[in-house]
């Protein structure tokens, strides 16, 4: 199982970014191997469609779960279509969020937590 966390940096101690489509990075944790990979978010540039572009990139990386501060309606629709589980309202560091997920302390959602274009405001 691969878990992607929206992050402000590329390390486990990086803060979780409150944005999905326009966060700087995703730190990906592979539960099966214990490996960590950081990727730059392809949705950060461009005028629109950041949530959709980001969700598609995560689907292409075979992500199973996304941990994020906030997520908009277009991203939710794309993540749901890709069968990627969404956990929003995440704060703290990447490592803390992964630990909470592993303990079963987070609640899955299939609803947006913000309106469209939240990351641009």
N, CA, C and O atoms as a printed pandas DataFrame, in Angstrom:
     atom_number atom_name residue_name chain_id  residue_number  x_coord  y_coord  z_coord
0              1         N          UNK        A               1    0.842   -1.180    0.000
1              2        CA          UNK        A               1    0.000    0.000    0.000
2              3         C          UNK        A               1    0.883    1.238    0.000
3              4         O          UNK        A               1    1.835    1.339    0.774
4              5         N          UNK        A               2    0.553    2.180   -0.883
5              6        CA          UNK        A               2    1.299    3.431   -0.970
6              7         C          UNK        A               2    0.452    4.581   -0.439
7              8         O          UNK        A               2   -0.707    4.753   -0.815
8              9         N          UNK        A               3    1.066    5.363    0.448
9             10        CA          UNK        A               3    0.409    6.502    1.084
10            11         C          UNK        A               3    1.118    7.777    0.627
11            12         O          UNK        A               3    2.336    7.889    0.772
12            13         N          UNK        A               4    0.376    8.732    0.081
13            14        CA          UNK        A               4    0.944   10.020   -0.334
14            15         C          UNK        A               4    0.460   11.102    0.631
15            16         O          UNK        A               4   -0.729   11.198    0.933
16            17         N          UNK        A               5    1.406   11.915    1.108
17            18        CA          UNK        A               5    1.094   12.994    2.043
18            19         C          UNK        A               5    1.456   14.327    1.392
19            20         O          UNK        A               5    2.583   14.495    0.925
20            21         N          UNK        A               6    0.522   15.274    1.351
21            22        CA          UNK        A               6    0.823   16.606    0.824
22            23         C          UNK        A               6    1.794   17.281    1.787
23            24         O          UNK        A               6    1.534   17.366    2.987
24            25         N          UNK        A               7    2.916   17.760    1.250
25            26        CA          UNK        A               7    3.981   18.238    2.127
26            27         C          UNK        A               7    4.594   19.543    1.630
27            28         O          UNK        A               7    4.552   19.877    0.446
28            29         N          UNK        A               8    5.161   20.261    2.590
29            30        CA          UNK        A               8    5.870   21.499    2.265
30            31         C          UNK        A               8    7.336   21.234    1.929
31            32         O          UNK        A               8    8.020   22.114    1.408
32            33         N          UNK        A               9    7.819   20.035    2.220
33            34        CA          UNK        A               9    9.194   19.660    1.923
34            35         C          UNK        A               9    9.252   18.210    1.492
35            36         O          UNK        A               9    8.224   17.587    1.224
36            37         N          UNK        A              10   10.466   17.676    1.428
37            38        CA          UNK        A              10   10.671   16.341    0.890
38            39         C          UNK        A              10   11.043   15.303    1.952
39            40         O          UNK        A              10   11.448   14.191    1.612
40            41         N          UNK        A              11   10.912   15.650    3.213
41            42        CA          UNK        A              11   11.351   14.781    4.310
42            43         C          UNK        A              11   10.173   14.358    5.178
43            44         O          UNK        A              11    9.096   14.950    5.111
44            45         N          UNK        A              12   10.385   13.336    5.988
45            46        CA          UNK        A              12    9.351   12.875    6.913
46            47         C          UNK        A              12    9.018   13.929    7.968
47            48         O          UNK        A              12    7.900   13.956    8.483
48            49         N          UNK        A              13    9.981   14.799    8.294
49            50        CA          UNK        A              13    9.729   15.843    9.289
50            51         C          UNK        A              13    9.172   17.128    8.671
51            52         O          UNK        A              13    9.012   18.133    9.364
52            53         N          UNK        A              14    8.880   17.097    7.383
53            54        CA          UNK        A              14    8.282   18.257    6.712
54            55         C          UNK        A              14    6.841   18.445    7.179
55            56         O          UNK        A              14    6.141   17.464    7.431
56            57         N          UNK        A              15    6.391   19.701    7.298
57            58        CA          UNK        A              15    4.992   19.945    7.656
58            59         C          UNK        A              15    4.051   19.483    6.546
59            60         O          UNK        A              15    4.388   19.551    5.364
60            61         N          UNK        A              16    2.880   19.017    6.937
61            62        CA          UNK        A              16    1.833   18.703    5.971
62            63         C          UNK        A              16    1.362   20.018    5.364
63            64         O          UNK        A              16    1.138   20.995    6.079
64            65         N          UNK        A              17    1.215   20.037    4.055
65            66        CA          UNK        A              17    0.723   21.225    3.374
66            67         C          UNK        A              17   -0.804   21.206    3.400
67            68         O          UNK        A              17   -1.404   20.167    3.124
68            69         N          UNK        A              18   -1.446   22.329    3.724
69            70        CA          UNK        A              18   -2.910   22.340    3.783
70            71         C          UNK        A              18   -3.577   22.243    2.411
71            72         O          UNK        A              18   -4.785   22.024    2.326
72            73         N          UNK        A              19   -2.800   22.403    1.337
73            74        CA          UNK        A              19   -3.371   22.365   -0.013
74            75         C          UNK        A              19   -3.096   21.006   -0.661
75            76         O          UNK        A              19   -2.090   20.365   -0.355
76            77         N          UNK        A              20   -3.965   20.577   -1.531
77            78        CA          UNK        A              20   -3.761   19.351   -2.289
78            79         C          UNK        A              20   -3.190   19.669   -3.669
79            80         O          UNK        A              20   -2.043   19.332   -3.961
80            81         N          UNK        A              21   -3.978   20.310   -4.506
81            82        CA          UNK        A              21   -3.589   20.552   -5.895
82            83         C          UNK        A              21   -2.386   21.449   -6.076
83            84         O          UNK        A              21   -1.707   21.374   -7.100
84            85         N          UNK        A              22   -2.110   22.293   -5.105
85            86        CA          UNK        A              22   -0.998   23.226   -5.243
86            87         C          UNK        A              22    0.055   23.086   -4.138
87            88         O          UNK        A              22    0.838   24.006   -3.900
88            89         N          UNK        A              23    0.067   21.948   -3.476
89            90        CA          UNK        A              23    1.142   21.730   -2.500
90            91         C          UNK        A              23    2.464   21.575   -3.258
91            92         O          UNK        A              23    2.463   21.250   -4.446
92            93         N          UNK        A              24    3.575   21.803   -2.585
93            94        CA          UNK        A              24    4.872   21.742   -3.245
94            95         C          UNK        A              24    5.286   20.312   -3.575
95            96         O          UNK        A              24    5.784   20.042   -4.668
96            97         N          UNK        A              25    5.079   19.396   -2.629
97            98        CA          UNK        A              25    5.548   18.023   -2.777
98            99         C          UNK        A              25    4.521   17.036   -2.236
99           100         O          UNK        A              25    3.593   17.400   -1.514
100          101         N          UNK        A              26    4.717   15.800   -2.602
101          102        CA          UNK        A              26    4.081   14.669   -1.947
102          103         C          UNK        A              26    5.191   13.755   -1.473
103          104         O          UNK        A              26    6.101   13.414   -2.228
104          105         N          UNK        A              27    5.105   13.364   -0.219
105          106        CA          UNK        A              27    6.014   12.347    0.300
106          107         C          UNK        A              27    5.219   11.047    0.260
107          108         O          UNK        A              27    4.138   10.942    0.840
108          109         N          UNK        A              28    5.774   10.069   -0.431
109          110        CA          UNK        A              28    5.105    8.789   -0.627
110          111         C          UNK        A              28    5.781    7.729    0.229
111          112         O          UNK        A              28    6.991    7.518    0.151
112          113         N          UNK        A              29    4.972    7.069    1.045
113          114        CA          UNK        A              29    5.455    6.002    1.921
114          115         C          UNK        A              29    4.882    4.683    1.415
115          116         O          UNK        A              29    3.666    4.534    1.289
116          117         N          UNK        A              30    5.755    3.734    1.127
117          118        CA          UNK        A              30    5.338    2.407    0.700
118          119         C          UNK        A              30    5.303    1.515    1.925
119          120         O          UNK        A              30    6.353    1.156    2.458
120          121         N          UNK        A              31    4.115    1.151    2.379
121          122        CA          UNK        A              31    3.971    0.364    3.598
122          123         C          UNK        A              31    4.597   -1.022    3.463
123          124         O          UNK        A              31    5.079   -1.581    4.448
124          125         N          UNK        A              32    4.593   -1.566    2.278
125          126        CA          UNK        A              32    5.112   -2.914    2.072
126          127         C          UNK        A              32    6.636   -2.960    2.194
127          128         O          UNK        A              32    7.186   -3.885    2.792
128          129         N          UNK        A              33    7.317   -1.961    1.627
129          130        CA          UNK        A              33    8.786   -1.963    1.630
130          131         C          UNK        A              33    9.380   -1.040    2.683
131          132         O          UNK        A              33   10.557   -1.166    3.020
132          133         N          UNK        A              34    8.573   -0.100    3.215
133          134        CA          UNK        A              34    9.082    0.887    4.164
134          135         C          UNK        A              34    9.848    2.014    3.498
135          136         O          UNK        A              34   10.446    2.843    4.184
136          137         N          UNK        A              35    9.840    2.059    2.159
137          138        CA          UNK        A              35   10.592    3.092    1.441
138          139         C          UNK        A              35    9.826    4.406    1.382
139          140         O          UNK        A              35    8.598    4.443    1.466
140          141         N          UNK        A              36   10.589    5.482    1.234
141          142        CA          UNK        A              36   10.056    6.840    1.145
142          143         C          UNK        A              36   10.528    7.446   -0.173
143          144         O          UNK        A              36   11.684    7.288   -0.566
144          145         N          UNK        A              37    9.618    8.137   -0.845
145          146        CA          UNK        A              37    9.951    8.845   -2.076
146          147         C          UNK        A              37    9.256   10.194   -2.036
147          148         O          UNK        A              37    8.079   10.272   -1.684
148          149         N          UNK        A              38    9.961   11.250   -2.390
149          150        CA          UNK        A              38    9.352   12.576   -2.489
150          151         C          UNK        A              38    9.260   12.950   -3.964
151          152         O          UNK        A              38   10.213   12.783   -4.725
152          153         N          UNK        A              39    8.087   13.463   -4.351
153          154        CA          UNK        A              39    7.918   13.906   -5.731
154          155         C          UNK        A              39    7.404   15.336   -5.724
155          156         O          UNK        A              39    6.621   15.727   -4.859
156          157         N          UNK        A              40    7.856   16.109   -6.704
157          158        CA          UNK        A              40    7.327   17.459   -6.879
158          159         C          UNK        A              40    5.917   17.337   -7.435
159          160         O          UNK        A              40    5.656   16.482   -8.281
160          161         N          UNK        A              41    5.018   18.174   -6.971
161          162        CA          UNK        A              41    3.636   18.148   -7.421
162          163         C          UNK        A              41    3.531   18.783   -8.798
163          164         O          UNK        A              41    3.888   19.951   -8.956
164          165         N          UNK        A              42    3.050   18.049   -9.806
165          166        CA          UNK        A              42    2.923   18.626  -11.146
166          167         C          UNK        A              42    1.797   19.644  -11.260
167          168         O          UNK        A              42    1.712   20.347  -12.267
168          169         N          UNK        A              43    0.930   19.743  -10.258
169          170        CA          UNK        A              43   -0.202   20.659  -10.313
170          171         C          UNK        A              43    0.091   22.063   -9.824
171          172         O          UNK        A              43   -0.783   22.927   -9.892
172          173         N          UNK        A              44    1.304   22.318   -9.328
173          174        CA          UNK        A              44    1.587   23.629   -8.740
174          175         C          UNK        A              44    1.576   24.766   -9.745
175          176         O          UNK        A              44    1.272   25.903   -9.383
176          177         N          UNK        A              45    1.900   24.485  -10.995
177          178        CA          UNK        A              45    1.908   25.551  -11.997
178          179         C          UNK        A              45    0.672   25.426  -12.877
179          180         O          UNK        A              45    0.061   24.361  -12.965
180          181         N          UNK        A              46    0.322   26.502  -13.509
181          182        CA          UNK        A              46   -0.837   26.498  -14.387
182          183         C          UNK        A              46   -1.982   27.281  -13.781
183          184         O          UNK        A              46   -2.041   27.506  -12.572
184          185         N          UNK        A              47   -2.885   27.687  -14.646
185          186        CA          UNK        A              47   -3.983   28.550  -14.218
186          187         C          UNK        A              47   -5.133   27.787  -13.580
187          188         O          UNK        A              47   -5.807   28.313  -12.694
188          189         N          UNK        A              48   -5.362   26.577  -14.011
189          190        CA          UNK        A              48   -6.505   25.841  -13.484
190          191         C          UNK        A              48   -6.298   24.346  -13.593
191          192         O          UNK        A              48   -5.345   23.886  -14.221
192          193         N          UNK        A              49   -7.186   23.591  -12.984
193          194        CA          UNK        A              49   -7.130   22.141  -13.063
194          195         C          UNK        A              49   -6.066   21.487  -12.207
195          196         O          UNK        A              49   -5.701   20.335  -12.440
196          197         N          UNK        A              50   -5.559   22.218  -11.206
197          198        CA          UNK        A              50   -4.474   21.697  -10.381
198          199         C          UNK        A              50   -4.876   20.444   -9.620
199          200         O          UNK        A              50   -4.100   19.490   -9.550
200          201         N          UNK        A              51   -6.069   20.430   -9.054
201          202        CA          UNK        A              51   -6.519   19.270   -8.286
202          203         C          UNK        A              51   -6.649   18.030   -9.145
203          204         O          UNK        A              51   -6.249   16.937   -8.742
204          205         N          UNK        A              52   -7.210   18.203  -10.329
205          206        CA          UNK        A              52   -7.384   17.079  -11.250
206          207         C          UNK        A              52   -6.021   16.564  -11.707
207          208         O          UNK        A              52   -5.772   15.359  -11.693
208          209         N          UNK        A              53   -5.152   17.469  -12.106
209          210        CA          UNK        A              53   -3.814   17.083  -12.582
210          211         C          UNK        A              53   -3.038   16.346  -11.483
211          212         O          UNK        A              53   -2.382   15.338  -11.743
212          213         N          UNK        A              54   -3.122   16.856  -10.275
213          214        CA          UNK        A              54   -2.425   16.236   -9.144
214          215         C          UNK        A              54   -2.992   14.853   -8.851
215          216         O          UNK        A              54   -2.238   13.901   -8.651
216          217         N          UNK        A              55   -4.312   14.738   -8.823
217          218        CA          UNK        A              55   -4.954   13.445   -8.555
218          219         C          UNK        A              55   -4.580   12.420   -9.622
219          220         O          UNK        A              55   -4.337   11.255   -9.303
220          221         N          UNK        A              56   -4.531   12.841  -10.878
221          222        CA          UNK        A              56   -4.146   11.933  -11.958
222          223         C          UNK        A              56   -2.700   11.472  -11.807
223          224         O          UNK        A              56   -2.386   10.307  -12.055
224          225         N          UNK        A              57   -1.819   12.389  -11.398
225          226        CA          UNK        A              57   -0.412   12.031  -11.194
226          227         C          UNK        A              57   -0.270   10.993  -10.073
227          228         O          UNK        A              57    0.531   10.064  -10.181
228          229         N          UNK        A              58   -1.047   11.155   -9.003
229          230        CA          UNK        A              58   -0.996   10.186   -7.901
230          231         C          UNK        A              58   -1.562    8.837   -8.339
231          232         O          UNK        A              58   -1.044    7.791   -7.947
232          233         N          UNK        A              59   -2.606    8.854   -9.136
233          234        CA          UNK        A              59   -3.161    7.601   -9.659
234          235         C          UNK        A              59   -2.121    6.884  -10.517
235          236         O          UNK        A              59   -1.988    5.662  -10.448
236          237         N          UNK        A              60   -1.388    7.645  -11.320
237          238        CA          UNK        A              60   -0.333    7.059  -12.157
238          239         C          UNK        A              60    0.793    6.448  -11.332
239          240         O          UNK        A              60    1.475    5.533  -11.791
240          241         N          UNK        A              61    0.991    6.956  -10.103
241          242        CA          UNK        A              61    2.026    6.423   -9.203
242          243         C          UNK        A              61    1.482    5.242   -8.382
243          244         O          UNK        A              61    2.177    4.703   -7.521
244          245         N          UNK        A              62    0.234    4.850   -8.663
245          246        CA          UNK        A              62   -0.396    3.710   -7.970
246          247         C          UNK        A              62   -0.556    3.951   -6.470
247          248         O          UNK        A              62   -0.345    3.052   -5.656
248          249         N          UNK        A              63   -0.936    5.189   -6.120
249          250        CA          UNK        A              63   -1.176    5.558   -4.728
250          251         C          UNK        A              63   -2.510    4.958   -4.276
251          252         O          UNK        A              63   -3.484    4.952   -5.028
252          253         N          UNK        A              64   -2.542    4.456   -3.046
253          254        CA          UNK        A              64   -3.762    3.879   -2.486
254          255         C          UNK        A              64   -4.483    4.839   -1.543
255          256         O          UNK        A              64   -5.709    4.816   -1.441
256          257         N          UNK        A              65   -3.705    5.692   -0.849
257          258        CA          UNK        A              65   -4.236    6.573    0.190
258          259         C          UNK        A              65   -3.566    7.933    0.059
259          260         O          UNK        A              65   -2.364    8.016   -0.193
260          261         N          UNK        A              66   -4.347    9.006    0.232
261          262        CA          UNK        A              66   -3.777   10.348    0.283
262          263         C          UNK        A              66   -4.165   10.987    1.617
263          264         O          UNK        A              66   -5.322   10.942    2.034
264          265         N          UNK        A              67   -3.174   11.580    2.268
265          266        CA          UNK        A              67   -3.360   12.314    3.520
266          267         C          UNK        A              67   -3.093   13.781    3.204
267          268         O          UNK        A              67   -2.016   14.123    2.716
268          269         N          UNK        A              68   -4.060   14.647    3.478
269          270        CA          UNK        A              68   -3.969   16.030    3.030
270          271         C          UNK        A              68   -4.695   16.951    4.006
271          272         O          UNK        A              68   -5.615   16.541    4.714
272          273         N          UNK        A              69   -4.252   18.210    4.020
273          274        CA          UNK        A              69   -4.943   19.191    4.850
274          275         C          UNK        A              69   -6.345   19.451    4.325
275          276         O          UNK        A              69   -7.328   19.278    5.046
276          277         N          UNK        A              70   -6.435   19.864    3.075
277          278        CA          UNK        A              70   -7.722   20.172    2.442
278          279         C          UNK        A              70   -7.731   19.633    1.032
279          280         O          UNK        A              70   -6.682   19.463    0.412
280          281         N          UNK        A              71   -8.919   19.364    0.530
281          282        CA          UNK        A              71   -9.060   18.857   -0.836
282          283         C          UNK        A              71  -10.361   19.394   -1.424
283          284         O          UNK        A              71  -11.404   19.402   -0.770
284          285         N          UNK        A              72  -10.273   19.839   -2.672
285          286        CA          UNK        A              72  -11.429   20.438   -3.333
286          287         C          UNK        A              72  -12.274   19.431   -4.093
287          288         O          UNK        A              72  -11.912   18.259   -4.200
288          289         N          UNK        A              73  -13.417   19.897   -4.628
289          290        CA          UNK        A              73  -14.378   18.999   -5.272
290          291         C          UNK        A              73  -13.862   18.286   -6.519
291          292         O          UNK        A              73  -14.155   17.105   -6.707
292          293         N          UNK        A              74  -13.110   18.961   -7.365
293          294        CA          UNK        A              74  -12.608   18.311   -8.577
294          295         C          UNK        A              74  -11.576   17.242   -8.241
295          296         O          UNK        A              74  -11.554   16.180   -8.863
296          297         N          UNK        A              75  -10.738   17.515   -7.277
297          298        CA          UNK        A              75   -9.747   16.526   -6.851
298          299         C          UNK        A              75  -10.435   15.324   -6.214
299          300         O          UNK        A              75  -10.054   14.182   -6.469
300          301         N          UNK        A              76  -11.448   15.577   -5.385
301          302        CA          UNK        A              76  -12.182   14.474   -4.742
302          303         C          UNK        A              76  -12.806   13.573   -5.801
303          304         O          UNK        A              76  -12.717   12.349   -5.710
304          305         N          UNK        A              77  -13.430   14.171   -6.793
305          306        CA          UNK        A              77  -14.060   13.388   -7.856
306          307         C          UNK        A              77  -13.035   12.513   -8.577
307          308         O          UNK        A              77  -13.294   11.340   -8.843
308          309         N          UNK        A              78  -11.878   13.080   -8.891
309          310        CA          UNK        A              78  -10.835   12.341   -9.599
310          311         C          UNK        A              78  -10.223   11.264   -8.714
311          312         O          UNK        A              78   -9.984   10.149   -9.176
312          313         N          UNK        A              79   -9.966   11.584   -7.443
313          314        CA          UNK        A              79   -9.422   10.587   -6.514
314          315         C          UNK        A              79  -10.413    9.447   -6.290
315          316         O          UNK        A              79  -10.018    8.281   -6.263
316          317         N          UNK        A              80  -11.696    9.773   -6.130
317          318        CA          UNK        A              80  -12.714    8.738   -5.964
318          319         C          UNK        A              80  -12.777    7.825   -7.183
319          320         O          UNK        A              80  -12.882    6.606   -7.047
320          321         N          UNK        A              81  -12.713    8.419   -8.378
321          322        CA          UNK        A              81  -12.745    7.627   -9.610
322          323         C          UNK        A              81  -11.543    6.683   -9.697
323          324         O          UNK        A              81  -11.648    5.581  -10.235
324          325         N          UNK        A              82  -10.398    7.129   -9.161
325          326        CA          UNK        A              82   -9.177    6.317   -9.175
326          327         C          UNK        A              82   -9.114    5.339   -7.996
327          328         O          UNK        A              82   -8.150    4.588   -7.849
328          329         N          UNK        A              83  -10.156    5.365   -7.161
329          330        CA          UNK        A              83  -10.234    4.502   -5.972
330          331         C          UNK        A              83   -9.074    4.734   -4.994
331          332         O          UNK        A              83   -8.526    3.799   -4.411
332          333         N          UNK        A              84   -8.724    6.016   -4.840
333          334        CA          UNK        A              84   -7.714    6.427   -3.857
334          335         C          UNK        A              84   -8.458    6.938   -2.630
335          336         O          UNK        A              84   -9.273    7.855   -2.730
336          337         N          UNK        A              85   -8.178    6.346   -1.476
337          338        CA          UNK        A              85   -8.819    6.769   -0.231
338          339         C          UNK        A              85   -8.290    8.141    0.190
339          340         O          UNK        A              85   -7.096    8.418    0.070
340          341         N          UNK        A              86   -9.181    8.987    0.681
341          342        CA          UNK        A              86   -8.848   10.369    1.057
342          343         C          UNK        A              86   -9.040   10.554    2.557
343          344         O          UNK        A              86  -10.065   10.175    3.124
344          345         N          UNK        A              87   -8.034   11.143    3.181
345          346        CA          UNK        A              87   -8.107   11.537    4.589
346          347         C          UNK        A              87   -7.719   13.012    4.623
347          348         O          UNK        A              87   -6.563   13.347    4.364
348          349         N          UNK        A              88   -8.661   13.898    4.937
349          350        CA          UNK        A              88   -8.373   15.332    4.965
350          351         C          UNK        A              88   -8.389   15.838    6.404
351          352         O          UNK        A              88   -8.724   15.103    7.334
352          353         N          UNK        A              89   -8.019   17.110    6.568
353          354        CA          UNK        A              89   -7.934   17.695    7.900
354          355         C          UNK        A              89   -6.636   17.336    8.601
355          356         O          UNK        A              89   -6.516   17.483    9.817
356          357         N          UNK        A              90   -5.672   16.867    7.837
357          358        CA          UNK        A              90   -4.401   16.404    8.393
358          359         C          UNK        A              90   -3.507   17.606    8.702
359          360         O          UNK        A              90   -3.401   18.532    7.898
360          361         N          UNK        A              91   -2.871   17.585    9.865
361          362        CA          UNK        A              91   -1.914   18.619   10.274
362          363         C          UNK        A              91   -0.681   17.935   10.847
363          364         O          UNK        A              91   -0.618   16.707   10.913
364          365         N          UNK        A              92    0.289   18.725   11.257
365          366        CA          UNK        A              92    1.509   18.167   11.835
366          367         C          UNK        A              92    2.531   17.873   10.753
367          368         O          UNK        A              92    2.579   18.555    9.730
368          369         N          UNK        A              93    3.344   16.860   10.982
369          370        CA          UNK        A              93    4.378   16.498   10.010
370          371         C          UNK        A              93    3.934   15.286    9.195
371          372         O          UNK        A              93    2.951   14.618    9.517
372          373         N          UNK        A              94    4.684   15.028    8.141
373          374        CA          UNK        A              94    4.419   13.859    7.313
374          375         C          UNK        A              94    4.482   12.596    8.174
375          376         O          UNK        A              94    3.591   11.750    8.104
376          377         N          UNK        A              95    5.540   12.471    8.987
377          378        CA          UNK        A              95    5.699   11.279    9.828
378          379         C          UNK        A              95    4.542   11.116   10.805
379          380         O          UNK        A              95    4.028   10.012   10.986
380          381         N          UNK        A              96    4.132   12.215   11.435
381          382        CA          UNK        A              96    3.012   12.153   12.390
382          383         C          UNK        A              96    1.732   11.690   11.703
383          384         O          UNK        A              96    0.971   10.904   12.267
384          385         N          UNK        A              97    1.492   12.181   10.481
385          386        CA          UNK        A              97    0.268   11.808    9.775
386          387         C          UNK        A              97    0.293   10.329    9.370
387          388         O          UNK        A              97   -0.727    9.645    9.450
388          389         N          UNK        A              98    1.442    9.845    8.942
389          390        CA          UNK        A              98    1.575    8.426    8.595
390          391         C          UNK        A              98    1.360    7.559    9.836
391          392         O          UNK        A              98    0.684    6.532    9.772
392          393         N          UNK        A              99    1.933    7.972   10.953
393          394        CA          UNK        A              99    1.759    7.222   12.207
394          395         C          UNK        A              99    0.292    7.161   12.617
395          396         O          UNK        A              99   -0.192    6.109   13.035
396          397         N          UNK        A             100   -0.420    8.286   12.498
397          398        CA          UNK        A             100   -1.847    8.311   12.837
398          399         C          UNK        A             100   -2.645    7.394   11.913
399          400         O          UNK        A             100   -3.563    6.703   12.354
400          401         N          UNK        A             101   -2.289    7.393   10.636
401          402        CA          UNK        A             101   -2.966    6.519    9.692
402          403         C          UNK        A             101   -2.747    5.049   10.076
403          404         O          UNK        A             101   -3.688    4.256   10.102
404          405         N          UNK        A             102   -1.507    4.707   10.369
405          406        CA          UNK        A             102   -1.179    3.321   10.708
406          407         C          UNK        A             102   -1.890    2.859   11.989
407          408         O          UNK        A             102   -2.189    1.674   12.137
408          409         N          UNK        A             103   -2.156    3.777   12.897
409          410        CA          UNK        A             103   -2.872    3.466   14.144
410          411         C          UNK        A             103   -4.390    3.407   13.945
411          412         O          UNK        A             103   -5.125    3.021   14.854
412          413         N          UNK        A             104   -4.852    3.790   12.759
413          414        CA          UNK        A             104   -6.296    3.812   12.504
414          415         C          UNK        A             104   -6.993    4.994   13.150
415          416         O          UNK        A             104   -8.194    4.942   13.413
416          417         N          UNK        A             105   -6.240    6.073   13.410
417          418        CA          UNK        A             105   -6.781    7.232   14.123
418          419         C          UNK        A             105   -7.341    8.314   13.194
419          420         O          UNK        A             105   -7.741    9.377   13.670
420          421         N          UNK        A             106   -7.378    8.068   11.888
421          422        CA          UNK        A             106   -7.884    9.059   10.942
422          423         C          UNK        A             106   -9.208    8.580   10.353
423          424         O          UNK        A             106   -9.489    7.382   10.319
424          425         N          UNK        A             107  -10.013    9.529    9.892
425          426        CA          UNK        A             107  -11.316    9.209    9.317
426          427         C          UNK        A             107  -11.305    9.478    7.816
427          428         O          UNK        A             107  -10.980   10.576    7.364
428          429         N          UNK        A             108  -11.668    8.450    7.059
429          430        CA          UNK        A             108  -11.715    8.559    5.603
430          431         C          UNK        A             108  -12.905    9.420    5.191
431          432         O          UNK        A             108  -13.936    9.434    5.863
432          433         N          UNK        A             109  -12.751   10.136    4.083
433          434        CA          UNK        A             109  -13.829   10.952    3.541
434          435         C          UNK        A             109  -13.926   10.731    2.037
435          436         O          UNK        A             109  -12.980   10.248    1.415
436          437         N          UNK        A             110  -15.045   11.077    1.465
437          438        CA          UNK        A             110  -15.182   11.118    0.007
438          439         C          UNK        A             110  -15.841   12.435   -0.397
439          440         O          UNK        A             110  -16.439   12.551   -1.466
440          441         N          UNK        A             111  -15.713   13.425    0.493
441          442        CA          UNK        A             111  -16.295   14.756    0.274
442          443         C          UNK        A             111  -15.202   15.816    0.286
443          444         O          UNK        A             111  -14.209   15.659    0.996
444          445         N          UNK        A             112  -15.359   16.891   -0.485
445          446        CA          UNK        A             112  -14.392   17.985   -0.434
446          447         C          UNK        A             112  -14.438   18.700    0.924
447          448         O          UNK        A             112  -15.476   18.752    1.583
448          449         N          UNK        A             113  -13.299   19.240    1.313
449          450        CA          UNK        A             113  -13.238   20.007    2.558
450          451         C          UNK        A             113  -13.185   21.510    2.293
451          452         O          UNK        A             113  -13.331   22.313    3.215
452          453         N          UNK        A             114  -12.977   21.884    1.034
453          454        CA          UNK        A             114  -12.925   23.297    0.640
454          455         C          UNK        A             114  -13.574   23.456   -0.730
455          456         O          UNK        A             114  -13.815   22.470   -1.427
456          457         N          UNK        A             115  -13.853   24.694   -1.112
457          458        CA          UNK        A             115  -14.386   24.994   -2.432
458          459         C          UNK        A             115  -13.283   24.931   -3.486
459          460         O          UNK        A             115  -12.097   24.892   -3.159
460          461         N          UNK        A             116  -13.687   24.923   -4.739
461          462        CA          UNK        A             116  -12.726   24.985   -5.844
462          463         C          UNK        A             116  -11.848   26.225   -5.703
463          464         O          UNK        A             116  -12.292   27.256   -5.197
464          465         N          UNK        A             117  -10.634   26.118   -6.142
465          466        CA          UNK        A             117   -9.661   27.215   -6.177
466          467         C          UNK        A             117   -9.186   27.645   -4.789
467          468         O          UNK        A             117   -8.669   28.752   -4.639
468          469         N          UNK        A             118   -9.347   26.806   -3.785
469          470        CA          UNK        A             118   -8.880   27.108   -2.422
470          471         C          UNK        A             118   -7.386   27.446   -2.418
471          472         O          UNK        A             118   -6.979   28.394   -1.747
472          473         N          UNK        A             119   -6.568   26.695   -3.148
473          474        CA          UNK        A             119   -5.120   26.882   -3.124
474          475         C          UNK        A             119   -4.649   28.176   -3.758
475          476         O          UNK        A             119   -3.495   28.562   -3.574
476          477         N          UNK        A             120   -5.510   28.856   -4.499
477          478        CA          UNK        A             120   -5.132   30.114   -5.145
478          479         C          UNK        A             120   -5.411   31.320   -4.286
479          480         O          UNK        A             120   -4.933   32.416   -4.582
480          481         N          UNK        A             121   -6.190   31.138   -3.206
481          482        CA          UNK        A             121   -6.617   32.277   -2.391
482          483         C          UNK        A             121   -5.590   32.629   -1.354
483          484         O          UNK        A             121   -5.789   33.566   -0.581
